[in-house]
Amino acid sequence: MFSRYKKTSDAPAKPAPAAVVASATPAAARAAAPEKRPAVQMRPAPGAIGRPAAEAVAVDKEQKRKDRLMELKVELHKKLLENLNLAALESASEANLKAEIAAIVAEALDEMSVALNKDDRVALNQELYDEVMGLGPLETLLKDESVNDILVNGPKRIFIERAGKLTLTDITFKDERHLLRIIDKIVSAVGRRVDESNPYCDARLADGSRFNCMVPPVAVDGSLVSIRKFKKEKLGVSDLVKFGAFTEEMAAYLQAAVSTRLNVIVSGGTGSGKTTTLNALSSFIDNTERVLTIEDTAELQLQQIHVGRMESRPPNVEGKGAVTQRDCLRNALRMRPDRIIVGETRGEEVIDMLQAMNTGHDGSMTTIHANSARDAVSRLENMIAMAGIEMPLKAVRSQISSAVNLVVQASRLQDGSRRMTSITEITGMEGEVISMQEIFRYERLGLAGDGKIIGRFNATGVRSHYSERFRQWGFDLPASIYEPIA
C-alpha cells in the first residue's frame, strides 16, 4: 500500500538522520523526566476565589488528554521513522506525504487499539508531518502571519509577540531533548553547530527569519530560542505611513535625503523597527546604483536590480575560518560600490564604515542600538575607542560629523506601537562638540483608556541644513513641511 515512501521489508533499515531522530520512547521519556517539585501553596488569584470545582476538573482532564496525545505522537513518530523511506522524502509532494503519514498512523493506531476522534486525528497527522518535514511545534507559529516574534524559554514555555504584546501560548515541546533536536535541525541546515563547547548560535531559517539560540549549561532552565519572523510582504514607505510610523511630510524629507545621497544612521532599541525602517529607506535608492549589503544574519530585502549581499561567518570547530563584518566591509570597498549598507554596526567595523562614508561612498546607511540621536553619536565614539584606535576625542568627533549626515530614531512605545520619534541632522562641529538640529519629532500628548498612546508628529520649525543640496538635486521641498503645528 505504501510502496512509494515506505521501506521495503527486505531492505536494511537506514539509520535516521540526527534532524529527525525520535526524542525518546514514552517509557524512556518518563524515566528521563526530572522529578516534580512539591507544589508551593500560594494565595489564590482574585478571579479564582469561588471557582467551581467542576472547572478545575475539566482543566485537569484537558491536560491529561494533551499529555496522552503527546505520548502518542512520540510513539507514532518512532513508527514513522521505522516505516518511511527517508531517502525518498526529498522528491515527495506535500499532499502525497501527508496521505502516506495518515495511512501509517491509521494502521499504527489500529495495532495499538487506540481510538481518536476526527479532530484529534487530523491534528496528530499535521503535527507528525511538521516533525518529519518541519520544525515540530514551532511550525504552527511560523505559519501565523500575525506573530512577529517567537520566544522559547525551555520546552514548556513558548511566548509570542502580537502587535507589540507578549503572550504565553499553550504549545509545548515533549521535553528538553525534543527542543534540542529541533534546534539542531535548524542550525545544521545552515552549516553551524550547537553543543556544550559552543552553546549559542545565530542562524536564519529557510524563509529568512532570524534565529538565535542558547543551550545548557549556559541556559539554566532549558534551551532559550528567539525567532524574529521574516515578513513575506515587504513594507514600503507608503505602508509605514499608513500604519502611522511617520507622516507623508517626513517621508518626502527622507526621500530627498536618501536620493541626494546623505549618509544615514537608523538608531533605536531592540525590536523598534530599525531593519524595517532601513528597508523602507532603501526603496529610494536608484536602480542605476551598485549597492553592497553586509550583515551578520541576512535580513535586508532590497528591491534594486544591482545588489550584492554579504554575510559574516563564525569560526569553525577549530576556531578558524571566521569572517567578520569588518572583513566583508574592507573587501566591499574594493568592489566598486556606490553605496554600502551595513545591517548593524556594533564593533570595530565602525571605523571602516565611517571612512567609507568619508571617501566617496555617499548615501551609505547602517543601524545602531541607541536611545536618541545624541546617544547614537556617543556610541559611535565608544565603538571607535573599543576598536583600539588611538585618536584624540576632537579628531574622532570631526570624523563622525563629516561622515554622518542624518540620524533617524525609531522607538517601540509602551503600547507596542513603533514610531519614528525623531529625525536629526548633524551639521558639523562647534568647538569640540558635534552640532545637531532636530527637524521632526513625535510628541506624546497622553494615554487613552485602552492603554494606547495619544501623540502626533510635528516639525520643529528648523529648516533643513541640506535644503540647498535638495534643491540642486531636484527636490525642492516646500517650506510648509518645516512649519510646526500650533
C-alpha positions as CSV (number, residue, x, y, z in Angstrom):
1,M,0.0,0.0,0.0
2,F,2.9,2.3,0.9
3,S,5.2,1.3,-2.0
4,R,6.4,4.8,-2.8
5,Y,7.6,6.1,0.5
6,K,7.6,3.0,2.8
7,K,10.7,1.0,3.3
8,T,10.7,-2.5,1.7
9,S,10.8,-5.3,4.2
10,D,13.9,-6.9,2.9
11,A,15.9,-3.6,2.7
12,P,18.3,-2.9,5.5
13,A,17.0,-0.1,7.8
14,K,19.0,3.0,7.3
15,P,19.9,5.0,10.4
16,A,17.7,8.0,10.8
17,P,19.4,11.4,10.4
18,A,20.0,13.5,13.5
19,A,17.4,16.0,12.3
20,V,14.5,13.5,12.6
21,V,15.6,11.1,15.3
22,A,12.8,10.4,17.8
23,S,13.2,12.2,21.1
24,A,12.5,9.1,23.2
25,T,10.1,6.2,23.7
26,P,7.3,7.0,26.2
27,A,8.9,4.8,28.9
28,A,12.4,6.3,28.4
29,A,11.0,9.8,28.3
30,R,9.2,9.2,31.7
31,A,12.4,7.7,33.1
32,A,14.5,10.7,32.0
33,A,12.0,13.3,33.1
34,P,13.0,15.4,36.1
35,E,11.2,14.8,39.4
36,K,8.3,17.1,40.0
37,R,9.0,19.6,42.7
38,P,6.4,19.8,45.6
39,A,3.7,22.3,44.9
40,V,4.1,25.6,46.6
41,Q,0.9,26.9,48.2
42,M,0.1,30.4,47.0
43,R,-2.6,32.8,47.7
44,P,-5.4,32.3,45.1
45,A,-5.8,34.9,42.4
46,P,-8.8,37.2,42.8
47,G,-10.6,35.6,39.8
48,A,-10.0,32.1,41.2
49,I,-11.9,32.7,44.5
50,G,-15.1,30.7,44.5
51,R,-14.3,29.0,41.2
52,P,-16.4,25.8,40.8
53,A,-14.6,22.5,41.4
54,A,-16.0,21.2,38.1
55,E,-14.0,23.8,36.2
56,A,-10.7,22.6,37.8
57,V,-11.6,19.0,37.0
58,A,-12.3,20.0,33.3
59,V,-8.9,21.7,33.1
60,D,-7.2,18.7,34.6
61,K,-9.0,16.4,32.2
62,E,-7.9,18.5,29.2
63,Q,-4.3,18.5,30.4
64,K,-4.4,14.7,30.7
65,R,-5.8,14.5,27.2
66,K,-2.9,16.7,25.8
67,D,-0.3,14.6,27.7
68,R,-1.8,11.4,26.2
69,L,-1.7,12.9,22.7
70,M,1.9,13.9,23.2
71,E,2.9,10.4,24.2
72,L,1.0,9.0,21.2
73,K,2.9,11.5,18.9
74,V,6.3,10.3,20.3
75,E,5.4,6.7,19.7
76,L,3.9,7.3,16.3
77,H,6.9,9.4,15.3
78,K,9.1,6.4,16.1
79,K,7.0,4.1,13.9
80,L,7.1,6.6,11.1
81,L,10.9,6.6,11.1
82,E,10.8,2.8,11.1
83,N,8.4,2.7,8.1
84,L,9.1,5.8,5.9
85,N,11.8,5.6,3.3
86,L,13.6,8.9,4.4
87,A,15.7,9.0,1.2
88,A,12.6,9.3,-0.9
89,L,11.0,12.1,1.1
90,E,13.0,14.8,-0.8
91,S,11.1,14.2,-4.0
92,A,7.7,13.6,-2.3
93,S,5.0,16.2,-2.7
94,E,3.3,17.6,0.4
95,A,-0.1,16.0,-0.4
96,N,1.4,12.6,-1.1
97,L,3.5,12.6,2.1
98,K,0.6,13.7,4.2
99,A,-1.6,10.9,2.8
100,E,1.2,8.4,3.5
101,I,1.6,9.6,7.1
102,A,-2.2,9.4,7.6
103,A,-2.2,5.9,6.3
104,I,0.7,4.7,8.5
105,V,-0.8,6.5,11.6
106,A,-4.2,4.8,11.0
107,E,-2.6,1.4,10.7
108,A,-0.5,2.0,13.9
109,L,-3.4,3.3,15.9
110,D,-5.4,0.1,15.0
111,E,-2.5,-2.0,16.1
112,M,-2.3,-0.1,19.4
113,S,-6.1,-0.3,19.8
114,V,-6.3,3.5,20.3
115,A,-9.4,5.4,19.1
116,L,-9.3,9.1,18.3
117,N,-12.0,11.5,17.2
118,K,-11.6,13.1,13.8
119,D,-10.3,16.4,15.0
120,D,-7.6,14.8,17.2
121,R,-6.6,12.5,14.3
122,V,-6.2,15.4,11.9
123,A,-4.2,17.5,14.4
124,L,-2.0,14.5,15.1
125,N,-1.3,13.9,11.4
126,Q,-0.4,17.5,10.9
127,E,1.9,17.5,14.0
128,L,3.7,14.4,12.7
129,Y,4.2,15.9,9.3
130,D,5.7,19.0,11.0
131,E,8.0,16.8,13.0
132,V,9.3,14.9,9.9
133,M,9.5,17.8,7.4
134,G,9.3,21.0,9.5
135,L,10.2,22.4,12.9
136,G,7.7,20.5,15.1
137,P,5.6,22.6,17.4
138,L,7.1,25.8,16.0
139,E,5.6,25.3,12.6
140,T,2.1,26.5,13.6
141,L,3.5,29.7,14.9
142,L,5.8,30.3,11.9
143,K,2.8,30.0,9.6
144,D,0.7,32.5,11.6
145,E,1.1,35.9,9.9
146,S,0.1,37.8,13.0
147,V,3.0,36.5,15.0
148,N,6.1,38.8,14.9
149,D,8.4,37.0,17.4
150,I,8.6,33.5,18.9
151,L,10.4,33.2,22.2
152,V,11.1,29.8,23.8
153,N,12.1,29.6,27.5
154,G,12.6,25.9,27.9
155,P,10.4,23.1,26.4
156,K,7.2,24.1,28.3
157,R,7.1,27.9,27.9
158,I,6.7,29.4,24.5
159,F,5.8,33.0,24.1
160,I,4.8,35.0,21.1
161,E,4.6,38.7,20.2
162,R,1.5,40.0,18.5
163,A,1.0,43.7,17.9
164,G,3.9,44.5,20.3
165,K,2.5,42.5,23.2
166,L,3.9,39.2,24.6
167,T,1.6,36.3,25.4
168,L,2.1,32.8,26.6
169,T,0.9,30.0,24.3
170,D,-0.4,26.5,25.1
171,I,2.1,25.0,22.7
172,T,4.9,22.9,24.2
173,F,7.7,20.5,23.4
174,K,7.7,17.0,24.8
175,D,10.9,17.6,26.8
176,E,14.4,19.3,26.5
177,R,15.6,16.6,24.2
178,H,12.8,17.3,21.8
179,L,13.6,21.0,21.8
180,L,17.4,20.3,21.3
181,R,16.5,18.1,18.3
182,I,14.6,21.0,16.6
183,I,17.5,23.4,17.4
184,D,20.0,21.0,15.9
185,K,17.8,20.7,12.8
186,I,17.8,24.5,12.3
187,V,21.5,25.2,12.8
188,S,22.8,22.1,10.9
189,A,20.8,23.3,7.8
190,V,23.0,26.4,7.6
191,G,26.2,24.6,8.4
192,R,26.5,25.6,12.1
193,R,26.5,23.7,15.3
194,V,25.4,24.0,18.9
195,D,26.8,21.9,21.8
196,E,28.3,22.3,25.2
197,S,31.5,23.7,23.8
198,N,29.6,26.2,21.6
199,P,26.4,26.8,23.4
200,Y,24.9,29.7,21.3
201,C,24.3,30.4,17.7
202,D,22.9,32.9,15.2
203,A,21.3,31.5,12.1
204,R,18.4,32.1,9.7
205,L,15.5,29.9,8.8
206,A,14.7,28.8,5.2
207,D,12.1,31.7,4.9
208,G,14.7,34.3,6.1
209,S,13.6,34.5,9.7
210,R,16.3,35.4,12.2
211,F,17.1,32.7,14.7
212,N,19.1,32.8,17.9
213,C,19.6,30.1,20.5
214,M,21.4,29.3,23.7
215,V,21.5,25.8,25.2
216,P,22.5,24.3,28.5
217,P,24.7,24.6,30.5
218,V,24.7,28.3,29.7
219,A,20.8,28.3,29.6
220,V,20.0,27.2,33.1
221,D,16.3,26.2,32.9
222,G,16.2,24.8,29.4
223,S,17.3,26.0,26.0
224,L,16.4,29.6,25.0
225,V,15.3,30.3,21.5
226,S,14.2,33.6,19.8
227,I,12.9,33.8,16.3
228,R,12.3,37.2,14.6
229,K,10.0,36.3,11.8
230,F,10.6,37.3,8.2
231,K,7.9,39.4,6.7
232,K,6.8,37.9,3.3
233,E,5.1,41.2,2.4
234,K,7.8,43.8,2.1
235,L,6.7,47.0,3.9
236,G,7.3,50.1,1.8
237,V,7.3,53.8,2.8
238,S,3.6,54.1,2.0
239,D,2.8,51.1,4.2
240,L,4.6,52.7,7.1
241,V,2.8,56.0,6.6
242,K,-0.5,54.1,6.6
243,F,0.4,52.3,9.8
244,G,1.3,55.6,11.5
245,A,5.0,55.1,11.8
246,F,5.6,58.5,10.3
247,T,3.9,61.2,8.2
248,E,3.9,61.9,4.5
249,E,5.9,65.1,5.1
250,M,8.6,63.1,6.9
251,A,8.5,60.6,4.0
252,A,9.1,63.4,1.5
253,Y,12.0,64.7,3.5
254,L,13.5,61.2,3.8
255,Q,13.1,60.6,0.1
256,A,15.1,63.7,-0.6
257,A,17.7,62.8,1.9
258,V,18.3,59.3,0.5
259,S,18.1,60.3,-3.1
260,T,20.6,63.1,-2.6
261,R,23.0,60.6,-1.0
262,L,23.1,61.7,2.6
263,N,24.7,59.2,4.9
264,V,22.0,57.9,7.2
265,I,22.1,56.1,10.6
266,V,18.9,54.4,11.8
267,S,19.1,54.4,15.6
268,G,16.8,52.5,18.0
269,G,16.4,49.8,20.7
270,T,15.7,46.1,20.2
271,G,12.5,45.5,18.3
272,S,12.0,49.1,17.5
273,G,11.8,48.6,13.7
274,K,15.3,49.6,12.7
275,T,15.7,47.0,9.9
276,T,12.2,47.7,8.7
277,T,13.0,51.4,8.5
278,L,16.3,50.7,6.7
279,N,14.5,48.5,4.2
280,A,11.9,51.3,3.6
281,L,14.6,53.9,3.1
282,S,16.5,51.7,0.7
283,S,13.5,51.9,-1.7
284,F,14.5,55.4,-2.5
285,I,17.9,54.3,-4.0
286,D,18.0,54.5,-7.8
287,N,18.2,51.3,-9.8
288,T,21.3,52.5,-11.6
289,E,23.4,52.4,-8.4
290,R,25.5,49.4,-7.2
291,V,24.6,48.5,-3.6
292,L,26.5,46.1,-1.3
293,T,24.9,44.9,1.9
294,I,26.9,43.5,4.9
295,E,25.1,41.7,7.7
296,D,25.7,39.1,10.5
297,T,22.4,37.4,9.5
298,A,21.0,38.4,6.1
299,E,17.7,40.2,6.7
300,L,17.6,43.2,4.4
301,Q,15.2,43.0,1.4
302,L,16.5,45.5,-1.1
303,Q,14.4,45.9,-4.3
304,Q,17.1,47.3,-6.5
305,I,18.5,45.3,-9.5
306,H,22.2,45.7,-8.7
307,V,22.6,44.4,-5.1
308,G,25.5,42.3,-3.7
309,R,24.8,40.6,-0.4
310,M,27.4,39.5,2.1
311,E,27.1,37.7,5.4
312,S,29.7,37.2,8.1
313,R,30.6,33.7,9.3
314,P,31.5,32.4,12.8
315,P,34.7,30.3,13.4
316,N,34.7,26.5,12.8
317,V,35.2,23.8,15.4
318,E,39.0,24.6,15.4
319,G,38.3,28.3,16.0
320,K,39.4,29.2,12.5
321,G,37.7,30.4,9.3
322,A,35.8,33.3,10.9
323,V,34.8,36.1,8.5
324,T,33.8,39.3,10.4
325,Q,31.7,42.3,9.2
326,R,34.9,44.3,9.1
327,D,36.5,41.7,6.7
328,C,33.4,42.0,4.5
329,L,33.5,45.8,4.7
330,R,37.1,46.0,3.7
331,N,36.5,43.8,0.7
332,A,33.4,45.7,-0.2
333,L,35.5,48.9,-0.6
334,R,37.4,47.1,-3.4
335,M,34.2,46.1,-5.3
336,R,33.2,49.5,-6.7
337,P,30.1,50.1,-4.6
338,D,28.1,53.3,-5.0
339,R,26.5,52.7,-1.6
340,I,27.3,50.4,1.3
341,I,24.6,49.3,3.7
342,V,25.7,47.6,7.0
343,G,22.9,45.8,8.7
344,E,24.1,46.7,12.2
345,T,27.3,48.4,13.3
346,R,28.3,47.1,16.7
347,G,32.1,46.8,16.8
348,E,35.4,47.6,15.2
349,E,33.9,47.8,11.7
350,V,32.6,51.3,12.7
351,I,35.9,52.9,11.7
352,D,35.8,51.4,8.2
353,M,32.2,52.4,7.9
354,L,33.0,56.0,8.7
355,Q,35.9,56.0,6.4
356,A,33.8,54.7,3.6
357,M,31.2,57.4,4.2
358,N,34.0,60.0,4.1
359,T,35.7,58.7,0.9
360,G,33.3,58.6,-2.0
361,H,30.6,56.2,-0.8
362,D,28.0,58.9,-0.1
363,G,24.5,57.6,0.6
364,S,25.7,54.7,2.8
365,M,23.4,53.5,5.6
366,T,23.6,51.4,8.8
367,T,21.7,50.8,12.0
368,I,22.9,51.2,15.6
369,H,21.5,50.5,19.1
370,A,20.8,53.8,20.9
371,N,18.0,55.6,22.6
372,S,18.4,59.0,20.9
373,A,20.4,60.8,18.2
374,R,22.9,62.2,20.7
375,D,23.3,58.7,22.3
376,A,23.9,57.3,18.8
377,V,26.9,59.7,18.3
378,S,28.2,58.7,21.7
379,R,28.0,55.1,20.8
380,L,30.0,55.7,17.7
381,E,32.7,57.4,19.8
382,N,32.7,54.4,22.2
383,M,33.0,51.8,19.4
384,I,36.0,53.7,17.9
385,A,37.6,53.6,21.3
386,M,36.8,49.9,21.7
387,A,38.4,49.2,18.3
388,G,41.8,50.2,19.8
389,I,42.2,53.3,17.7
390,E,44.3,55.9,19.5
391,M,42.8,59.2,18.3
392,P,42.1,62.5,20.2
393,L,38.4,62.9,21.0
394,K,38.2,66.0,18.8
395,A,39.5,64.1,15.8
396,V,37.0,61.3,16.4
397,R,34.1,63.7,16.6
398,S,35.4,65.5,13.5
399,Q,35.4,62.2,11.6
400,I,31.8,61.4,12.8
401,S,30.5,64.9,12.0
402,S,31.8,64.8,8.4
403,A,30.7,61.2,7.8
404,V,27.2,61.1,9.2
405,N,24.5,63.5,7.9
406,L,21.3,62.2,9.3
407,V,20.2,60.2,12.4
408,V,16.7,58.6,12.2
409,Q,15.4,57.5,15.6
410,A,13.0,54.6,15.7
411,S,11.3,53.6,19.0
412,R,8.8,51.0,20.3
413,L,6.5,52.7,22.7
414,Q,4.9,51.2,25.8
415,D,1.7,50.2,24.0
416,G,3.7,48.1,21.5
417,S,3.4,50.6,18.6
418,R,6.5,51.6,16.6
419,R,7.1,55.2,15.7
420,M,9.9,57.3,14.1
421,T,10.3,59.5,17.1
422,S,13.0,61.9,15.7
423,I,14.8,62.9,12.5
424,T,18.0,64.8,13.4
425,E,20.6,66.3,11.2
426,I,24.3,66.5,12.0
427,T,25.5,69.9,10.8
428,G,29.2,70.0,11.8
429,M,31.4,70.9,14.7
430,E,31.2,73.8,17.2
431,G,34.4,73.8,19.1
432,E,34.8,70.2,20.3
433,V,31.1,69.4,20.3
434,I,29.1,67.9,17.3
435,S,26.3,70.2,16.4
436,M,22.9,68.7,15.7
437,Q,19.4,70.0,14.8
438,E,16.2,68.1,15.1
439,I,13.8,68.5,12.1
440,F,10.9,66.3,13.1
441,R,9.8,64.7,16.3
442,Y,7.0,62.6,17.8
443,E,5.1,64.4,20.6
444,R,3.3,62.4,23.2
445,L,0.0,64.0,24.3
446,G,-1.5,61.5,26.7
447,L,-2.8,58.0,27.2
448,A,-6.1,56.6,26.1
449,G,-8.3,54.4,28.3
450,D,-7.3,51.2,26.4
451,G,-3.6,51.9,27.1
452,K,-2.9,53.3,23.6
453,I,-0.5,56.3,23.4
454,I,-2.0,59.5,22.0
455,G,0.5,61.6,20.2
456,R,1.4,63.4,16.9
457,F,4.3,64.0,14.6
458,N,5.4,67.6,14.4
459,A,8.1,69.7,12.7
460,T,10.4,71.7,15.0
461,G,10.3,74.8,12.8
462,V,14.0,74.4,11.9
463,R,14.7,74.5,8.1
464,S,16.9,71.6,6.8
465,H,20.7,72.3,6.7
466,Y,20.6,70.5,3.4
467,S,17.8,72.4,1.7
468,E,20.2,73.8,-0.9
469,R,21.5,70.4,-1.7
470,F,18.0,69.1,-2.1
471,R,17.1,71.9,-4.5
472,Q,20.2,71.3,-6.6
473,W,19.3,67.6,-6.9
474,G,15.7,68.4,-8.0
475,F,14.0,68.0,-4.6
476,D,12.7,71.5,-3.8
477,L,10.7,70.7,-0.7
478,P,8.0,73.3,0.3
479,A,8.8,75.4,3.3
480,S,5.5,74.4,4.8
481,I,6.8,70.9,5.8
482,Y,9.1,72.5,8.3
483,E,6.4,74.6,10.0
484,P,5.2,73.2,13.4
485,I,1.6,72.6,14.2
486,A,0.4,75.1,16.8
